Amino acid sequence: MDVDIVSQIIREALYLVIQVSAPILLISMCVGLCVSIFQTMTSIQEQTLTFVPKVLVTFITIILLGNWMGTRITDYMTKLWGNFTLYIR
């Protein structure tokens, strides 16, 4: 196996991780920002107020986008296993 092939596999895997995790992280960040602005406007300084909405939105995002995420990961693994004979040369 060549160094170029290994670096290409790693590059594709990292790009896949970024693609799959980005929607969850962005939505969680936006909800956290909205809750923080709400806390600042109302002077409520409860620590758990930011935790519960983020967890709920994260679960909802996983429910809605889980099929897409699973399909992307499965396609990548199928591609890796399909080209396995090229990698062991």
N, C-alpha and C positions, 0 to 999 in steps of 0.2 A: 504494500500500500504506500502510495506516494504522500509526501507532505502536503501537496496541493489538494489532494482528495480529502485528507483529514481536515484541513482548514476549511474546505468547502462544506463538509458535513457539520462542523462546529458552527460555521456562519449561518447555515440554514436552520440549525436547531435554535440558536439564539434569536434569530429573526422570528421563528415560530413562537418562541416563548414571549417575545415582545408583543406579537400580534394577538396572542390568546389572552394575555394578562392586561393589555392596555384598556379594553372596555371596562373591566371591573375596576381598575385603578382610577381611571378618569371619572367614572360615575361616583365612586366613593369619595374622591377628592372634591368634586362639585357639591355633593351633599354635605361633606364636612365644612366646606366654605360657607354654604348657606346657613348651616346651623350655627357656625361661629358668628356670622353677621347678625343672626337672630339673637344670640346670646349677648352680643355687644349692644344691640339696640335696646334690649329689655333688662340689661344688667343682671341676668341670671347666670350664675357661675357654677352650675352643676356639672360635674365631670362626666356623669353617665349620660347626659343629654346628647352628647356627640356620638357615643358608642352605639346606642340602640338604632338610630336611623341608618347609620353606616352598615350595620350588620344586616338589617332588613333589606336595604337596597342591594347589598352584595348578594344576598340569597336570591332576590328577585332577578338580578342580572344573570346569575348562574342558571336559574331556571329558564330564562328566556334565551340565553345564548349558549347554553350547555351543549345542545345538539351541534351547533356550528363549531364550537371548540373541540368537541370530540371528533367530529369529521375531519377537521384540520390535522389534529394529532394522528388520527388513524391513517389518513392519506400519507403523511410524512413517514410513519413507521412502515407502511406498505411499500413505499418507494425505497426505503432503506433496505428492507428485507428482499425486495425484488432485485436490487443491485448488489446483493451480498457476494455473489461470485466474482464481481469486479473488484471488490475490496480485498479479497483474500489472495490475490495474485502476488 
